[in-house]
Amino acid sequence: MSSAMNTGDTGEDKTVIVIAFDGSPTARRAVQYAGRFLSADRAVLLTVWSPLDRGSEPTTAYDLDGPPDPVPADEVDIALAEARRINEEGQELASSVGLAVEPLCVAQTYTVWQTIIDVADDVQADLIVTGTRATTGFRSLIQSSVADHVLRRGHRPVLIVPPAP
């Protein structure tokens, strides 16, 4: 990690990694490898979530007097709640392998892979760590993994951790 470093406002070199974590076995393995082999001044544990589309309300519920009413403040998007739960699980795993991480849950804007790239750009990451499904053959041609897209479309180094044998 010492060869690629960010320069902060203070002029000090700081290393930053982003670990994509979705709770899957390969994401868990990626956290374990990051804890075992990497050191950084800042590690961000990123969980990307997809906001739920509430769908259309029945026709009797349309508000015809102006813009839609605001969503009640106490109404929680269950997808966000699940993302937070998954991220907390990742934090516990990271802590158990000696890796201090900053939690971050970000709503998917376009695709999961683009959101990961955008966050890595925002935090000026030196490295992105992610797991992969490791699909091969014809299936890999028609169904690219998020890790593959991050590797091909991002401009930062990527550590891809495959599934356990």
Rosetta blueprint (number, residue, H / E / L):
1 M L
2 S L
3 S L
4 A L
5 M L
6 N E
7 T E
8 G L
9 D L
10 T L
11 G L
12 E L
13 D E
14 K E
15 T L
16 V E
17 I E
18 V E
19 I E
20 A E
21 F L
22 D L
23 G L
24 S L
25 P H
26 T H
27 A H
28 R H
29 R H
30 A H
31 V H
32 Q H
33 Y H
34 A H
35 G H
36 R H
37 F H
38 L L
39 S L
40 A L
41 D L
42 R E
43 A E
44 V E
45 L E
46 L E
47 T E
48 V E
49 W E
50 S L
51 P L
52 L L
53 D L
54 R L
55 G L
56 S L
57 E L
58 P L
59 T H
60 T H
61 A H
62 Y L
63 D L
64 L L
65 D L
66 G L
67 P L
68 P L
69 D L
70 P L
71 V L
72 P L
73 A L
74 D L
75 E L
76 V L
77 D L
78 I H
79 A H
80 L H
81 A H
82 E H
83 A H
84 R H
85 R H
86 I H
87 N H
88 E H
89 E H
90 G H
91 Q H
92 E H
93 L H
94 A H
95 S H
96 S H
97 V L
98 G L
99 L L
100 A L
101 V L
102 E E
103 P E
104 L E
105 C E
106 V E
107 A E
108 Q L
109 T L
110 Y L
111 T L
112 V H
113 W H
114 Q H
115 T H
116 I H
117 I H
118 D H
119 V H
120 A H
121 D H
122 D H
123 V L
124 Q L
125 A L
126 D L
127 L E
128 I E
129 V E
130 T E
131 G E
132 T L
133 R L
134 A L
135 T L
136 T L
137 G H
138 F H
139 R H
140 S H
141 L H
142 I H
143 Q L
144 S L
145 S L
146 V H
147 A H
148 D H
149 H H
150 V H
151 L H
152 R H
153 R H
154 G L
155 H L
156 R L
157 P L
158 V E
159 L E
160 I E
161 V E
162 P L
163 P L
164 A L
165 P L
